[in-house]
């Protein structure tokens, strides 16, 4: 598989001017896109620029495929229309956009990406009464409620299985952790890892090191870790930093097993790590090689449009549109409360990552995922 690393280069220069411009746009009156009888408009508060734009852009690519497929037959006799709005990773902008969309009664729900932004939006979604669906949020500690739903696999589900898997199949006893303290998701994941290892008397956490988004030299942290014997190094962050940490760790002679979450699923990490990712262990709920017809169709269409294999977040975006369309159909009307009830009652809906059943909860109660090991050819092999 070939992947490009354009993904976050433009993100390096965003700053106050971007946020100011976004806020001005948010506070401006809504465009005169009054609800007609032919469309159902869905609001988004997305990561399209900024440090974490890769996730929003991947989501968007998958959502566009699902949107085209859904609109062939329509929903309640109408077409779905996605209103794309960029937060640039700023929680203040995400809240302002939510208020803007909520002020338009023709918009029945919002789709978003970020754990940090969902944490800021969730209380407002409940007080206003508008469903918010997150394609990417996985972090612990988010104030979820009956108006919020997540598509991705939360760390509280994935991390325990991953720790138990490497413990049993790789005979891991001593862990070290390095995580991005400037990003709320990796920070929350690291806390879950620390807690679970601390509760298991057969495991030992020998060290915790930290870095910040944008760091490029990890020699100080890795020197400390090299001097503390450990079997596995849990890395929490995003592709740019995680790939470099793996590469630099191997260059410094660290031979411990790499274990991690979302960043290890991002294909860009392969390119950045330059072979150092081989042997890493991760949990994965989507595989392009999945033989199910729904996956085969999606992979073929994604390759046709983008000339590469689809990453996880594209699959999550695709599934989000399926979930929304299914809920609106079952609600029978474009009504926020009715759609919220339909989302909560989702049962057995097939998507790219498995089946979705919410049973009145914010997270999928029947997630499908397996543990994988990265091969020398940068492919995922079931553990």
N, C-alpha and C positions, 0 to 999 in steps of 0.2 A: 504494500500500500504506500502511496506517496501522499505527502501532506505538505502544505506550505506554512510558512511562519510569518506571513504578513500580519497576522492576527492581532497583535497588540502594539505594533510599532507607532501608529498614530496616537495611541493612548498616552504616550510619554509627555505630550505637550499640553494637555488640557489643564485648565486652571480656573482662576476666579472669573475671567472673562466668559468662559464657557458656561459656568454656573449662573452668572448674572444674566446672560442672554437667554438661558433656559428658563429662568424665573420670569423674565419679562414675557416670554412666549406663553408660559403657563398662566400668568395673571391676565393675559389679554382675553377678550371675549372669545367664546367658542366659535369656530367657523360655522357658517350657516348650513350645516349638514343635517338638516332636520330629518327626523325619521320618516322615510317614505314607506310605501307599502311593498317595496321590493327588496329592502335590505334590513339586516339586523347588525347593528354596529357594536363592535367589541373594543373597549379601550385597552391600551397597554401602557405600562410604565416600564420601559425596557432599557437594558444596557446596550446601547448602540455605539457609543463612543466612551472613551475613558479607559481606566486601567483594567477593567474586567469585561470589556466589550466583546471579547471572544465568545463568552457564554451567551450573550444576547444575540449576537449575529448567527451563531449556530442554531439557537432556538428559532430565530426568524426564518432561516432556510428550511427547517423542518415544518414549521407552521404554514409556510407558503405552499408546500406540496399538499399538506392535508386540506388546506383551504380550497385549493383547486379541485381536489377530489370531492370534497363535501359539496361544493357548489354545483357540481354536475347535476345532482338531484335536488339540492337545496334543503333548507330547514324550515318547516312550517310554510312551505311555498315561497320562501325568500332566500336570498343569498346572504352569506356571512361576509361582513366587511371588517377588516382589522384596521384600527386607527393607531398608527405607530407613533409613539412619543418617547423621547430619549431622556433618561435621568442623568446620564454620564456618571452613574454610581453615587449620586448625591441623595441622601435620605430626605432632605428638605424639599428638593424638587419632586421626589416621588410622592410625597404627601400632598404637595400642591397640585400635582397632576391628578391624584385620586380625587381631591375635592372638585377639581374642574370637571372630570368625567361624571362624578356623582351628581353634579348640578344639572346634568342632561338626563332627563328621565327616559330618553330613548336608548340609553346605553345600559344594558342589564347587568354587566359584569366587567371585571378588569382582569387581565392576565399580566403577571409580572415575573421577574427572574430571581431577585436577590434575597438572601437570608436577612441581611441588615435592613434592607428597605421593607421587607415584609414585617419585620419587627416594629417598624415605625408606622406602617399602614394598618396593621391588624386591629388595633383598638378603634381607629377611625372607621374602618369598614364595618365593624359591629355597631358603632353608634349611629352611623348613617343608614346602615342596612343595605349594603351592596356586596355581592360575592367577589372575593379576590382569589384567583387561582395562581399559584406559583409553580413555574416550570422547573426552577433551579434550587429553591431553598431546601437545605438539608440540615441546617444547624440546630443544635439543641438550645433550649431557653427562649425560643420565639413565643410570644404571647398569642398562640393560636386560639381560635374560637370557632363558633358554629358558622361563621361567615367566611372562613379561610380554608383553603384546600391546597394540598401539595401533590405534585406529580412525581417528584424525585424521591429517592430512597433516603430517609433521614439517618443521620449518623447513629442515633440511638438504636436503630435496627441493624445497620451494616457493621458497625465497629465490633460489637460483641461476637458476631459470627466470624469476622476476620481474625480477631485475636485468638479465638478458640481454634480456628483452622490452622494458623501457623504454629500454634502451640502443639497441636496433635500431629500434624503432617510434616513439620519442619523441626520439631523438637526444640522450639524456642523457649528459653527460660528467662533471659535477660533482655529487656527493651531499653532503648534510648529514644527520645522524642525531640524533633526539631520542627518548629512551626512558625508561621507568619503571624506575629502579634499585632500587625496593623490591619488585619483582615478578620472580620468577625466570624466568618465560617471556620477557617482553620483554627482559630482560637477556641471556638466551641468544640470542635472535633478533638483537639488536643486535651481539653478538660475531660471529655468522655473517656479518652484513652487512658489518661492518668488515673481516673477514678476506677475504671474496670481492672486495670493492672494492680492497683492498690488493694482491691477487694479479693484478688486471687492469690492465695498464700503460696502457690507454686511458681509465681512469677515475680520478677524484680524489676523495678524501674531505676536504672542506674544514673540517668541524667536527663535534664530537659534544657534544650537550647532554643533561642528565639532569634528571629530576623524580621526585617520589614520589607514590604512590597517594594520592589525596585532595587534591592540589594543585588550586588554581583559578585562580591568576594565573601566567601563563607569560611575562609581558612581559620579564623579565630575559633568559631564554633566547632568546626570539624577537628581541629587540633585537640580540643578538650575531649571530644568524643573518641578520638583515636586512642587516647590514653586511658580510657575507661572501657574495659572489655564488655562487649554486648553481642547478643546473637542477632538482633533485629533492630533496624533504625526506622521508626515511624516518621514519615515526612508529611506534614500538612501545609499546603499552600496552593499556589496556582502554577501553571506550566512553566513560565519563564524562570522562576526561582527554583522550583523542584527539579527541573531538568539539570540546572547548573549544580545544584547540591549533589545530585547523584554523580555527575561527571567529576566534580572536584573531589568528592569522597573517594572514588576509585583511584583517581590520580594520586591521592595522598596515602593509598594503601589500605583504606578501610574496606574490609571484606564482608561486613555484616549484611544480612538480608534486608532489602528495602521493602517496606510495607507502607501502604497509604490509601487515600481515598480518591476524591474527584480528580486531582491533578494527574494521577496515574491512568485515568480513563481518557484524558485529553490527548489526542494523537500528536499534538505539537510537542509534547514531552519527549516522545521518541527522538525527534530531530535534535532537540536541544541537548538531551542526555548523550547523544552520539554513541550508542551501544551500551552505555552504563546501566541502562534500565533492565537488561537481561537478568532474569531470575526474580524480578520484583513480584510481589504478591498483592492482589487487589480484589475487590468485589466488583462485579460488573453485571448490570441488569439488562444490557443490550449488547448483542453481538451481530455484526453484519452477516455472519455465516449461519445465523439461525435459519433453519429450513422452512419455517412457517411461511405460507403464501403472503401474508401481510408484510412480512419483513422483506421477502424477495422483491415484491413490487416496489417497496419504498427504496431499497438499496439501488435498484435499477434506475428509478427515476432520479434519485439524488446524484448518482454517477452521471446520468445524462445531462443534468443541469450544472453540476459543479466539477465533474471530471475527477472525482476522488470518492473514497469510501466515507460514509456518514459517521460523524462522531456521536457520542452519547447525547449531547445536548440538542442535536438536531432531532434525534428520536424522541426526546422528551417534549420538544416543541410540537412535533407531529401528534403525539398522544394527547397533549393539552387540547388541541382543536377537536380531536375525536370525543374527548370527555365533555367539552362544552356543547358540541353539536348534539350529542346523545342526551344531555340533560335538558337542553331547550326543547328537543322533540318530546321528551317525556313530560316536561312541564306543560306543554300544549299552548303556551303563550309567552310573550316577551314580558315577563314580570319577575322582578328581582327575588322576591320571597319564594315564588313558585320554583324558580330555577335553583335557588339555594337548597330547597327541599329535595329537588330532583338530583342535584349533585351529591347530597348526603346519602341518597338512596341508591346511588350507582352500585351495580352488582354484576360482577363477572364480565365487564366490558373488556374485550380483547384489544390490546395495543401492542406497540412494538416491544415494550419492555416486559410484557406479561399481561395479566388481567387486573383490572381495577375494581375494588369493592371498598367503599368508604364506611358503610354501616354507621353513619352519623358522626364519623370521626374526621379530623382534618387530614390525616395521612391514610394512604392506601393500606388496607388491612390484609391484602393478599399479594405482597410484592414478590416479583420473580427475580431472583438473582443467584449467581454462583460465584465461587472463588476461582480466580484464574492466576496462572503464572506466565510472565512474559518470556518468550523464547528469544534465542539469539537472532532470529529473523524479525524481531519486533512484532510478533503475533501473540495472541492470547490463547493459552492452552489450559483447559480445565484442570484444576489442582486435584 
